[in-house]
Amino acid sequence: MTVTIVGSQLGDEGKGRVVDLYSDEADVVVRYQGGDNAGHTVCHSGEEYKLSLVPSGAIRDKVGVLGNGCVINPRTLFDELQMLRDRGLDPDVRVAERAHVIMPFHRVLDGIEEDVKSEDDQEVGTTGRGIGPTYEDKAGRRGVRIGDLLDPDVLRDRLEYVVPQKRAIAEDVYGLDVDNLEEYPNAFDVEALFEEFNEYGRRIEREDMAVNAGAYLSEARASGKSLMLEGAQGTIIDIDHGNYPFVTSSNPTAGGATVGTGLSPGVIGDGEVVGIVKAYLTRVGSGPLPTELAGVEGDTPGYDGEADPEEEKLATSIREAGDEYGTVTGRPRRVGWLDLPMLRHSTRASGFTGLAINHVDTLAILDELKVAETYELDGEERQTMPATTEQWAECEPVYRTFEGWEQQDWEAIAADGYDALPANARTYLDYISDELDVPIYAIGVGPSREDTIVRETPY
């Protein structure tokens, strides 16, 4: 049995807590794309764990696998593993030999490129973790893979080929003094990189972490083990199905699960695909957001801080109530109303078999709330997102208004079940489920797995 967890919006939907919720019945939890730009916050036994790379199931002693679709910064990987060990856990994490490695020069170039784009309001709002440049090198057939770290001769060949190219770009295109970098002093030094990453390879070998992911996971299934496949980010920043160019560099959609694990499309399709929905909308980074209440200075091109005062106040209230700050960056998230055309697009792209809707408790601060039911574009009604970001930016939301609900004893409601929810909250949730024609499996009414109403377990 496989269960695939997919973000339905722009990331930050609460995927980690859903993985934590359902992982008791999983044996292996697999990250299938992304890198340490993707933050998951998991609450367990009164403890909060912030992870950016290690699969969320590690908190519950599940085998974690970083699939071939991931890009891996070994520094981050071993730092997170040590953090978990320092807190009394014993994580068992494997890494795909086919996964690509984030090198220090990728992080340097990521930052430079964002700075250059910002001069023309074209910045994407990346985390600066080197994700995009690593995927570029993967597509350009000049990347370094985990398997390369295990063979010193291959690693040296790879570095001697790619590092001079990166040095030339940094020096000749961007005018960077690569020999005097404060944060990454050896980012363009072949010998220094070889020594550091060769040692990472030795450590991966000593800890028996490297696997052929597709074969490893297929063998696990054949032996009767259940798999949970964990996506990072969300559908609307999928590089193929999102609001390009304000996207990540991989495929968070369910299709990315097969490419990023080595499991066949039939395996993914025969399992459950759970779409994770935040009961409103947030994002970190640039790009259009038709239902946005108020922008965040520095993240919203053209935003001058002169939003409607009431909308600004409302956005701030939701942000504070929902603790809407990036797990990796700490940046305040932009806030908007739930967007059904977006969710229809996501449901079609991944084929959700169930929904998990989080942050229902956050909206209890509101007297009324809105949902974008459709868009209007060039005088026509649109049920779903247009293909181009430029058209999406021109879409005007057509809203439906719902009555709000009051604060509750959410812990008691989670224990009592769906019917204990306020009537207005049930009306809101039933509406979402009916519009998408997908049943709701779980409702989050607080930060931990205990604060969850479970209507159905996908396993």
Disulfide bonds with the S-S distance in Angstrom:
none
